[in-house]
Amino acid sequence: MYYAAGVFGLLGLAAAGWFSTLLARADHEFSKGTTESVARAVQLSPDNAEYLSLRALQIEYEGGDVRPLLNHMATLNPSSSKPRIQLGLDAEVRGDFETAQRWLLDAARVDRQFEPGWTLANFYYRQQMPEQFWAWMRTALEVSYGDRRPAFDLCWNVTSKGQEILERAIPARREVEAAYLSYLLQTSRWADAAPAAVKLAASRNSVDLPLLYAACDALLEAGHGPAALDVWTALGQPVVDFDAPRIGHGFDWRPVSAPGITHIANRIVFSGQQRESCELLRQFLHLRPGQPYVLRWEARSSGFPAQTGLEWRVADHSAVVASHEDWQPGEFKFISSADWPVLALHYQRPTGEPRVEGYMDLRHVTLTTNADGHP
């Protein structure tokens, strides 16, 4: 009895040694990387997925029939999408669309990650089957990561209707919504950026605020005031607010960065090294063309000559801001000639005067319609 057990033990050790030697030989052949050596590695270890994958690529490169090997790989690993995708694409190239669809759907069944869904979306795009395309594009984007631009490009190849893409392809996942909004801004699709931004704003995630403010700014700069207002409103911001700059975007006051100029709340500090002419503050307005308005403010200054060189500008109208050490009210009446003008505070060094070194404080800035109807 002990003798038999010893014999079986020795046989087991011999088998293990033989198997280890076989694997070592197979690994050695595979490491050479040639067509012949990889084929020998597959013969020695026919169930090794790494060997099979490289051998499949070699056969495909040589123009051979890779299907038997891929079928073996699919059978060997019922949870692997890779051989199924390859079989599907191979069938599509051969014009066997039914078989192609079957394999690709099977790949998506066993693997719910991005690649199977993305491959199906591309397949249905090539087959001009829009309903299936939208369904699988959305499925792919729901689990997408990294660079999504190719997916968005493909959507725009299918349709030029941004609202259709937003509704049918973009899932309610804030990372994808943010990526899509960035894509629209980068490709200057202004008309479609606003709905995408409004949708993203609904998530109320502070992480997205820089992107949403940038979208609002870009829309305003591109002349899409109504769209920018939609985004601004979706963010819960006031349309006209002349308080101290809070975020410096959208319809808020925007301090303009310029050499020699420092903004501290409502104070603008001039170092004496600023340019002879520069914009200091700006704010986009929503006005009614032909409607009279009145801008009011209080200002005080230090270090300024009698002629400050400071003035408000809106469209073709302007008004001087006077110099005074104590708070002094000012008023500027004008008739709007545009519906989305920019109100700006501008500095121009007065002729014969040195560059100012001092500061200007502003408070109680308001803009209202002019009741008497005259500028």
Contacts in CASP RR format, 6 or more apart in sequence:
PFRMAT RR
TARGET T0000
AUTHOR 0000-0000-0000
METHOD contacts of the structure
MODEL  1
MYYAAGVFGLLGLAAAGWFSTLLARADHEFSKGTTESVARAVQLSPDNAE
YLSLRALQIEYEGGDVRPLLNHMATLNPSSSKPRIQLGLDAEVRGDFETA
QRWLLDAARVDRQFEPGWTLANFYYRQQMPEQFWAWMRTALEVSYGDRRP
AFDLCWNVTSKGQEILERAIPARREVEAAYLSYLLQTSRWADAAPAAVKL
AASRNSVDLPLLYAACDALLEAGHGPAALDVWTALGQPVVDFDAPRIGHG
FDWRPVSAPGITHIANRIVFSGQQRESCELLRQFLHLRPGQPYVLRWEAR
SSGFPAQTGLEWRVADHSAVVASHEDWQPGEFKFISSADWPVLALHYQRP
TGEPRVEGYMDLRHVTLTTNADGHP
22 44 0 8 1.000
22 45 0 8 1.000
23 44 0 8 1.000
23 45 0 8 1.000
25 44 0 8 1.000
26 40 0 8 1.000
26 41 0 8 1.000
26 44 0 8 1.000
26 45 0 8 1.000
26 48 0 8 1.000
26 51 0 8 1.000
27 41 0 8 1.000
29 37 0 8 1.000
29 38 0 8 1.000
29 40 0 8 1.000
29 41 0 8 1.000
29 44 0 8 1.000
30 37 0 8 1.000
30 38 0 8 1.000
30 41 0 8 1.000
30 48 0 8 1.000
30 50 0 8 1.000
30 51 0 8 1.000
30 54 0 8 1.000
31 37 0 8 1.000
32 38 0 8 1.000
33 54 0 8 1.000
35 58 0 8 1.000
35 62 0 8 1.000
38 51 0 8 1.000
38 54 0 8 1.000
38 55 0 8 1.000
38 58 0 8 1.000
39 55 0 8 1.000
39 58 0 8 1.000
41 48 0 8 1.000
41 51 0 8 1.000
41 55 0 8 1.000
42 48 0 8 1.000
42 51 0 8 1.000
42 52 0 8 1.000
42 55 0 8 1.000
45 51 0 8 1.000
46 52 0 8 1.000
46 72 0 8 1.000
47 76 0 8 1.000
49 73 0 8 1.000
49 76 0 8 1.000
49 77 0 8 1.000
49 80 0 8 1.000
52 69 0 8 1.000
52 72 0 8 1.000
52 73 0 8 1.000
52 76 0 8 1.000
53 73 0 8 1.000
53 82 0 8 1.000
55 69 0 8 1.000
56 66 0 8 1.000
56 69 0 8 1.000
56 70 0 8 1.000
56 73 0 8 1.000
56 83 0 8 1.000
56 86 0 8 1.000
59 65 0 8 1.000
59 66 0 8 1.000
59 69 0 8 1.000
60 66 0 8 1.000
66 86 0 8 1.000
66 90 0 8 1.000
67 87 0 8 1.000
67 90 0 8 1.000
70 83 0 8 1.000
70 86 0 8 1.000
70 87 0 8 1.000
70 90 0 8 1.000
71 83 0 8 1.000
71 87 0 8 1.000
73 80 0 8 1.000
73 82 0 8 1.000
73 83 0 8 1.000
74 80 0 8 1.000
74 83 0 8 1.000
74 84 0 8 1.000
74 87 0 8 1.000
77 83 0 8 1.000
78 110 0 8 1.000
79 110 0 8 1.000
79 111 0 8 1.000
80 110 0 8 1.000
80 111 0 8 1.000
81 107 0 8 1.000
81 108 0 8 1.000
81 110 0 8 1.000
81 111 0 8 1.000
81 113 0 8 1.000
81 115 0 8 1.000
81 116 0 8 1.000
82 107 0 8 1.000
84 103 0 8 1.000
84 104 0 8 1.000
84 106 0 8 1.000
84 107 0 8 1.000
84 110 0 8 1.000
84 116 0 8 1.000
85 103 0 8 1.000
85 104 0 8 1.000
85 107 0 8 1.000
85 115 0 8 1.000
85 116 0 8 1.000
85 119 0 8 1.000
87 99 0 8 1.000
87 103 0 8 1.000
88 99 0 8 1.000
88 100 0 8 1.000
88 101 0 8 1.000
88 102 0 8 1.000
88 103 0 8 1.000
88 104 0 8 1.000
88 107 0 8 1.000
89 100 0 8 1.000
89 104 0 8 1.000
89 119 0 8 1.000
90 100 0 8 1.000
91 97 0 8 1.000
91 99 0 8 1.000
91 100 0 8 1.000
91 103 0 8 1.000
92 100 0 8 1.000
92 123 0 8 1.000
92 126 0 8 1.000
97 127 0 8 1.000
100 123 0 8 1.000
101 123 0 8 1.000
104 116 0 8 1.000
104 119 0 8 1.000
104 120 0 8 1.000
104 123 0 8 1.000
105 120 0 8 1.000
107 116 0 8 1.000
107 119 0 8 1.000
108 116 0 8 1.000
108 117 0 8 1.000
108 120 0 8 1.000
108 136 0 8 1.000
108 139 0 8 1.000
112 143 0 8 1.000
113 143 0 8 1.000
114 140 0 8 1.000
114 143 0 8 1.000
114 144 0 8 1.000
114 145 0 8 1.000
117 136 0 8 1.000
117 139 0 8 1.000
117 140 0 8 1.000
118 136 0 8 1.000
118 140 0 8 1.000
118 144 0 8 1.000
118 151 0 8 1.000
120 132 0 8 1.000
120 136 0 8 1.000
120 139 0 8 1.000
120 140 0 8 1.000
121 133 0 8 1.000
121 136 0 8 1.000
121 137 0 8 1.000
121 139 0 8 1.000
121 140 0 8 1.000
121 151 0 8 1.000
121 154 0 8 1.000
122 154 0 8 1.000
124 130 0 8 1.000
124 132 0 8 1.000
124 133 0 8 1.000
124 136 0 8 1.000
125 133 0 8 1.000
125 154 0 8 1.000
125 157 0 8 1.000
125 158 0 8 1.000
130 158 0 8 1.000
133 158 0 8 1.000
134 168 0 8 1.000
134 169 0 8 1.000
137 151 0 8 1.000
137 154 0 8 1.000
137 155 0 8 1.000
137 168 0 8 1.000
137 169 0 8 1.000
138 168 0 8 1.000
138 169 0 8 1.000
138 170 0 8 1.000
138 171 0 8 1.000
140 151 0 8 1.000
141 148 0 8 1.000
141 151 0 8 1.000
141 169 0 8 1.000
141 170 0 8 1.000
141 171 0 8 1.000
141 173 0 8 1.000
141 176 0 8 1.000
142 171 0 8 1.000
142 173 0 8 1.000
142 176 0 8 1.000
144 151 0 8 1.000
144 176 0 8 1.000
148 176 0 8 1.000
148 179 0 8 1.000
148 180 0 8 1.000
148 183 0 8 1.000
149 183 0 8 1.000
151 169 0 8 1.000
152 165 0 8 1.000
152 179 0 8 1.000
152 180 0 8 1.000
152 183 0 8 1.000
155 165 0 8 1.000
155 169 0 8 1.000
156 162 0 8 1.000
156 165 0 8 1.000
159 165 0 8 1.000
162 189 0 8 1.000
162 192 0 8 1.000
162 195 0 8 1.000
163 192 0 8 1.000
163 195 0 8 1.000
165 192 0 8 1.000
166 180 0 8 1.000
166 192 0 8 1.000
166 195 0 8 1.000
166 196 0 8 1.000
166 199 0 8 1.000
170 176 0 8 1.000
170 177 0 8 1.000
170 180 0 8 1.000
170 196 0 8 1.000
170 199 0 8 1.000
174 200 0 8 1.000
174 203 0 8 1.000
174 205 0 8 1.000
174 207 0 8 1.000
174 208 0 8 1.000
177 196 0 8 1.000
177 199 0 8 1.000
177 200 0 8 1.000
177 203 0 8 1.000
178 200 0 8 1.000
178 208 0 8 1.000
178 211 0 8 1.000
180 196 0 8 1.000
181 193 0 8 1.000
181 196 0 8 1.000
181 197 0 8 1.000
181 200 0 8 1.000
181 211 0 8 1.000
181 212 0 8 1.000
181 215 0 8 1.000
182 211 0 8 1.000
184 190 0 8 1.000
184 192 0 8 1.000
184 193 0 8 1.000
184 196 0 8 1.000
185 193 0 8 1.000
185 214 0 8 1.000
185 215 0 8 1.000
185 218 0 8 1.000
188 222 0 8 1.000
190 218 0 8 1.000
190 219 0 8 1.000
190 222 0 8 1.000
190 223 0 8 1.000
190 224 0 8 1.000
190 227 0 8 1.000
191 224 0 8 1.000
191 227 0 8 1.000
193 215 0 8 1.000
193 218 0 8 1.000
193 219 0 8 1.000
193 227 0 8 1.000
194 215 0 8 1.000
194 219 0 8 1.000
194 224 0 8 1.000
194 227 0 8 1.000
194 228 0 8 1.000
194 230 0 8 1.000
194 231 0 8 1.000
195 230 0 8 1.000
197 212 0 8 1.000
197 215 0 8 1.000
197 216 0 8 1.000
197 230 0 8 1.000
197 231 0 8 1.000
197 234 0 8 1.000
198 230 0 8 1.000
198 231 0 8 1.000
198 234 0 8 1.000
200 208 0 8 1.000
200 211 0 8 1.000
200 212 0 8 1.000
201 208 0 8 1.000
201 212 0 8 1.000
201 231 0 8 1.000
201 234 0 8 1.000
201 235 0 8 1.000
202 234 0 8 1.000
209 235 0 8 1.000
212 231 0 8 1.000
212 235 0 8 1.000
213 235 0 8 1.000
213 247 0 8 1.000
213 248 0 8 1.000
213 249 0 8 1.000
213 250 0 8 1.000
214 249 0 8 1.000
215 231 0 8 1.000
216 228 0 8 1.000
216 231 0 8 1.000
216 232 0 8 1.000
216 235 0 8 1.000
216 249 0 8 1.000
216 250 0 8 1.000
216 251 0 8 1.000
217 228 0 8 1.000
217 249 0 8 1.000
217 250 0 8 1.000
219 225 0 8 1.000
219 227 0 8 1.000
219 228 0 8 1.000
219 231 0 8 1.000
220 228 0 8 1.000
220 250 0 8 1.000
220 251 0 8 1.000
220 284 0 8 1.000
220 340 0 8 1.000
223 340 0 8 1.000
225 284 0 8 1.000
225 286 0 8 1.000
225 340 0 8 1.000
228 250 0 8 1.000
228 251 0 8 1.000
228 284 0 8 1.000
229 239 0 8 1.000
229 251 0 8 1.000
229 286 0 8 1.000
232 239 0 8 1.000
232 250 0 8 1.000
232 251 0 8 1.000
233 239 0 8 1.000
237 250 0 8 1.000
237 251 0 8 1.000
237 252 0 8 1.000
238 251 0 8 1.000
239 251 0 8 1.000
239 286 0 8 1.000
240 251 0 8 1.000
240 285 0 8 1.000
240 286 0 8 1.000
240 367 0 8 1.000
241 251 0 8 1.000
241 252 0 8 1.000
241 253 0 8 1.000
242 253 0 8 1.000
242 283 0 8 1.000
242 365 0 8 1.000
242 366 0 8 1.000
242 367 0 8 1.000
243 253 0 8 1.000
244 253 0 8 1.000
244 265 0 8 1.000
244 266 0 8 1.000
245 252 0 8 1.000
245 253 0 8 1.000
245 254 0 8 1.000
245 255 0 8 1.000
245 263 0 8 1.000
245 281 0 8 1.000
246 252 0 8 1.000
248 254 0 8 1.000
248 255 0 8 1.000
250 284 0 8 1.000
251 283 0 8 1.000
251 284 0 8 1.000
251 285 0 8 1.000
251 286 0 8 1.000
252 283 0 8 1.000
253 281 0 8 1.000
253 282 0 8 1.000
253 283 0 8 1.000
254 281 0 8 1.000
254 282 0 8 1.000
254 283 0 8 1.000
255 263 0 8 1.000
255 268 0 8 1.000
255 280 0 8 1.000
255 281 0 8 1.000
256 278 0 8 1.000
256 279 0 8 1.000
256 280 0 8 1.000
256 281 0 8 1.000
256 282 0 8 1.000
258 274 0 8 1.000
258 275 0 8 1.000
258 278 0 8 1.000
258 279 0 8 1.000
258 280 0 8 1.000
259 273 0 8 1.000
259 274 0 8 1.000
259 275 0 8 1.000
260 270 0 8 1.000
260 271 0 8 1.000
260 272 0 8 1.000
260 273 0 8 1.000
260 274 0 8 1.000
261 268 0 8 1.000
261 269 0 8 1.000
261 270 0 8 1.000
261 271 0 8 1.000
261 274 0 8 1.000
261 278 0 8 1.000
261 280 0 8 1.000
262 268 0 8 1.000
262 269 0 8 1.000
262 271 0 8 1.000
263 269 0 8 1.000
266 361 0 8 1.000
266 362 0 8 1.000
266 363 0 8 1.000
267 359 0 8 1.000
267 360 0 8 1.000
267 361 0 8 1.000
268 280 0 8 1.000
268 281 0 8 1.000
268 345 0 8 1.000
268 359 0 8 1.000
268 360 0 8 1.000
268 361 0 8 1.000
268 362 0 8 1.000
269 358 0 8 1.000
269 359 0 8 1.000
270 347 0 8 1.000
270 355 0 8 1.000
270 356 0 8 1.000
270 357 0 8 1.000
270 358 0 8 1.000
270 359 0 8 1.000
270 360 0 8 1.000
271 357 0 8 1.000
272 354 0 8 1.000
272 355 0 8 1.000
272 356 0 8 1.000
272 357 0 8 1.000
272 358 0 8 1.000
273 355 0 8 1.000
274 347 0 8 1.000
274 355 0 8 1.000
274 356 0 8 1.000
276 348 0 8 1.000
276 349 0 8 1.000
276 355 0 8 1.000
277 346 0 8 1.000
277 347 0 8 1.000
277 348 0 8 1.000
277 349 0 8 1.000
278 346 0 8 1.000
278 347 0 8 1.000
279 344 0 8 1.000
279 345 0 8 1.000
279 346 0 8 1.000
279 347 0 8 1.000
280 310 0 8 1.000
280 344 0 8 1.000
280 345 0 8 1.000
280 346 0 8 1.000
280 347 0 8 1.000
281 344 0 8 1.000
281 345 0 8 1.000
282 342 0 8 1.000
282 343 0 8 1.000
282 344 0 8 1.000
282 345 0 8 1.000
283 342 0 8 1.000
283 343 0 8 1.000
283 344 0 8 1.000
284 340 0 8 1.000
284 341 0 8 1.000
284 342 0 8 1.000
284 343 0 8 1.000
285 314 0 8 1.000
285 340 0 8 1.000
285 341 0 8 1.000
285 342 0 8 1.000
285 343 0 8 1.000
285 367 0 8 1.000
286 339 0 8 1.000
286 340 0 8 1.000
287 293 0 8 1.000
287 336 0 8 1.000
287 338 0 8 1.000
287 339 0 8 1.000
287 340 0 8 1.000
287 341 0 8 1.000
288 336 0 8 1.000
288 339 0 8 1.000
289 336 0 8 1.000
289 337 0 8 1.000
289 338 0 8 1.000
289 339 0 8 1.000
290 335 0 8 1.000
290 336 0 8 1.000
290 337 0 8 1.000
291 335 0 8 1.000
291 336 0 8 1.000
291 369 0 8 1.000
292 333 0 8 1.000
292 334 0 8 1.000
292 335 0 8 1.000
292 336 0 8 1.000
292 369 0 8 1.000
292 370 0 8 1.000
292 372 0 8 1.000
292 373 0 8 1.000
292 374 0 8 1.000
292 375 0 8 1.000
293 333 0 8 1.000
293 334 0 8 1.000
293 335 0 8 1.000
293 336 0 8 1.000
293 367 0 8 1.000
293 368 0 8 1.000
293 369 0 8 1.000
293 370 0 8 1.000
294 331 0 8 1.000
294 332 0 8 1.000
294 333 0 8 1.000
294 334 0 8 1.000
294 367 0 8 1.000
294 368 0 8 1.000
294 369 0 8 1.000
294 370 0 8 1.000
295 312 0 8 1.000
295 314 0 8 1.000
295 319 0 8 1.000
295 331 0 8 1.000
295 332 0 8 1.000
295 333 0 8 1.000
295 334 0 8 1.000
295 343 0 8 1.000
295 365 0 8 1.000
295 366 0 8 1.000
295 367 0 8 1.000
296 329 0 8 1.000
296 330 0 8 1.000
296 331 0 8 1.000
296 332 0 8 1.000
296 364 0 8 1.000
296 365 0 8 1.000
296 366 0 8 1.000
296 367 0 8 1.000
296 368 0 8 1.000
297 321 0 8 1.000
297 329 0 8 1.000
297 330 0 8 1.000
297 362 0 8 1.000
297 363 0 8 1.000
297 364 0 8 1.000
297 365 0 8 1.000
297 366 0 8 1.000
298 327 0 8 1.000
298 328 0 8 1.000
298 329 0 8 1.000
298 330 0 8 1.000
298 362 0 8 1.000
298 363 0 8 1.000
298 364 0 8 1.000
299 321 0 8 1.000
299 322 0 8 1.000
299 324 0 8 1.000
299 327 0 8 1.000
299 328 0 8 1.000
299 330 0 8 1.000
299 360 0 8 1.000
299 361 0 8 1.000
299 362 0 8 1.000
299 363 0 8 1.000
300 324 0 8 1.000
300 325 0 8 1.000
300 326 0 8 1.000
300 327 0 8 1.000
300 328 0 8 1.000
300 360 0 8 1.000
300 361 0 8 1.000
301 308 0 8 1.000
301 323 0 8 1.000
301 324 0 8 1.000
301 325 0 8 1.000
301 358 0 8 1.000
301 359 0 8 1.000
301 360 0 8 1.000
301 361 0 8 1.000
302 325 0 8 1.000
302 358 0 8 1.000
302 359 0 8 1.000
303 356 0 8 1.000
303 357 0 8 1.000
303 358 0 8 1.000
303 359 0 8 1.000
304 310 0 8 1.000
304 323 0 8 1.000
304 356 0 8 1.000
304 358 0 8 1.000
304 360 0 8 1.000
305 323 0 8 1.000
305 350 0 8 1.000
305 353 0 8 1.000
305 356 0 8 1.000
306 323 0 8 1.000
307 320 0 8 1.000
307 323 0 8 1.000
307 350 0 8 1.000
307 353 0 8 1.000
308 320 0 8 1.000
308 321 0 8 1.000
308 322 0 8 1.000
308 323 0 8 1.000
308 350 0 8 1.000
308 356 0 8 1.000
308 360 0 8 1.000
309 320 0 8 1.000
309 321 0 8 1.000
309 347 0 8 1.000
309 348 0 8 1.000
309 349 0 8 1.000
309 350 0 8 1.000
310 320 0 8 1.000
310 321 0 8 1.000
310 345 0 8 1.000
310 346 0 8 1.000
310 347 0 8 1.000
310 360 0 8 1.000
311 318 0 8 1.000
311 319 0 8 1.000
311 320 0 8 1.000
311 321 0 8 1.000
311 345 0 8 1.000
311 346 0 8 1.000
311 348 0 8 1.000
312 318 0 8 1.000
312 319 0 8 1.000
312 321 0 8 1.000
312 332 0 8 1.000
312 343 0 8 1.000
312 344 0 8 1.000
312 345 0 8 1.000
312 346 0 8 1.000
313 343 0 8 1.000
313 344 0 8 1.000
313 345 0 8 1.000
313 346 0 8 1.000
314 334 0 8 1.000
314 336 0 8 1.000
314 341 0 8 1.000
314 342 0 8 1.000
314 343 0 8 1.000
314 344 0 8 1.000
315 334 0 8 1.000
315 336 0 8 1.000
315 337 0 8 1.000
315 338 0 8 1.000
315 341 0 8 1.000
316 337 0 8 1.000
317 332 0 8 1.000
317 334 0 8 1.000
317 335 0 8 1.000
317 375 0 8 1.000
318 346 0 8 1.000
319 331 0 8 1.000
319 332 0 8 1.000
319 334 0 8 1.000
321 330 0 8 1.000
321 345 0 8 1.000
321 360 0 8 1.000
322 328 0 8 1.000
322 330 0 8 1.000
327 361 0 8 1.000
327 363 0 8 1.000
333 370 0 8 1.000
333 374 0 8 1.000
333 375 0 8 1.000
334 375 0 8 1.000
335 375 0 8 1.000
343 367 0 8 1.000
345 362 0 8 1.000
347 356 0 8 1.000
349 355 0 8 1.000
349 356 0 8 1.000
END
